[in-house]
Amino acid sequence: MKQRIITGVVAGAAFIGMLIAGSWYYTGLLLALALIGFWEYVKLNGQSWTRVDVLLGFVAVALIVLPQLPFDWTQPSFMALIWSFMFILLAGTVFSKNKIQLEHVSLLFLGAVYVGMGFHYMAVTRDMDNGIFWSALTFASIWASDAGAYFVGKAFGRTKLWPAISPNKTIEGALGGVVIAVVVALIFAYSRPTLLDYGQAALIGIAAAVAGQLGDLIQSAYKRFRGVKDSGNLLPGHGGVLDRTDSWLIVFPFVHLLSILPQ
């Protein structure tokens, strides 16, 4: 527990410092986390990072994560980028005479979009006007939901939420997480009423809690299917990048796609 607390405090302080610094400090951190997360995903699926299609997956993740490509040419649309990645992977099954199998490239495509899009929208949020505020609001809502679900579940949890996937989670805890997330979001609205009204804050809190808890369950289901406890061991006492960011990867794209953050 002591190691878990120390790691959490140090890693959290470093992350918040980079978030405040912004620019390429924060984007570079997100890019590094995304590449490590994708590497964990590749290992979970028993694939070797030295394969050509896997290396292509790392390139795709990097291109997806970056809000703007660091090259002096027009950035392709997300749709064109993702379609091109899919096409190259599928073509690889043909040119390799199925040495690169469809099941392998399907998993790579899913992983690159899952990891890349999540970290992309974290970078996009920070680059917005008042990006520190919107990023802090979203992260705080996620963390409040996690903490609320844990403590409310410990105190009042009776009804299992989804025991086959995550036996310790309860419906009472999940509802408590939603309530705490909304309360935290409303505090942000109170602190900056010119940026955020109470209705929008409540929507962000609900979205972050519901999508965040679902993101946690998605990762739990996947790890249970693969028979592992953690996605990696980068953070002592906390597991890997995917273990720590499973909620983030779902929440940030979700709140943008719902247009409840400024566009």
Secondary structure as the mmCIF struct_conf table of DSSP 4:
data_model
#
loop_
_struct_conf.conf_type_id
_struct_conf.id
_struct_conf.beg_label_comp_id
_struct_conf.beg_label_asym_id
_struct_conf.beg_label_seq_id
_struct_conf.end_label_comp_id
_struct_conf.end_label_asym_id
_struct_conf.end_label_seq_id
HELX_RH_AL_P HELX_RH_AL_P1 LYS A 2 ALA A 21
HELX_RH_AL_P HELX_RH_AL_P2 SER A 23 LEU A 44
TURN_TY1_P TURN_TY1_P1 ASN A 45 GLY A 46
TURN_TY1_P TURN_TY1_P2 TRP A 49 THR A 50
BEND BEND1 ARG A 51 ARG A 51
HELX_RH_AL_P HELX_RH_AL_P3 VAL A 52 VAL A 65
BEND BEND2 PRO A 67 GLN A 68
BEND BEND3 PRO A 70 TRP A 73
HELX_LH_PP_P HELX_LH_PP_P1 THR A 74 SER A 77
HELX_RH_AL_P HELX_RH_AL_P4 PHE A 78 PHE A 95
TURN_TY1_P TURN_TY1_P3 SER A 96 ASN A 98
BEND BEND4 LYS A 99 ILE A 100
HELX_RH_AL_P HELX_RH_AL_P5 LEU A 102 ASP A 127
BEND BEND5 MET A 128 MET A 128
TURN_TY1_P TURN_TY1_P4 ASP A 129 ASN A 130
HELX_RH_AL_P HELX_RH_AL_P6 GLY A 131 PHE A 156
BEND BEND6 THR A 159 THR A 159
STRN STRN1 LYS A 160 TRP A 162
TURN_TY1_P TURN_TY1_P5 PRO A 163 ILE A 165
STRN STRN2 SER A 166 THR A 170
HELX_RH_AL_P HELX_RH_AL_P7 ILE A 171 SER A 191
TURN_TY1_P TURN_TY1_P6 PRO A 193 LEU A 195
HELX_RH_AL_P HELX_RH_AL_P8 TYR A 198 ARG A 226
TURN_TY1_P TURN_TY1_P7 GLY A 227 GLY A 227
BEND BEND7 LYS A 229 LYS A 229
BEND BEND8 SER A 231 SER A 231
BEND BEND9 LEU A 234 LEU A 234
STRN STRN3 LEU A 235 LEU A 235
TURN_TY1_P TURN_TY1_P8 PRO A 236 HIS A 238
STRN STRN4 GLY A 239 GLY A 239
HELX_RH_AL_P HELX_RH_AL_P9 VAL A 241 LEU A 257
TURN_TY1_P TURN_TY1_P9 LEU A 258 SER A 259
BEND BEND10 LEU A 261 LEU A 261
#
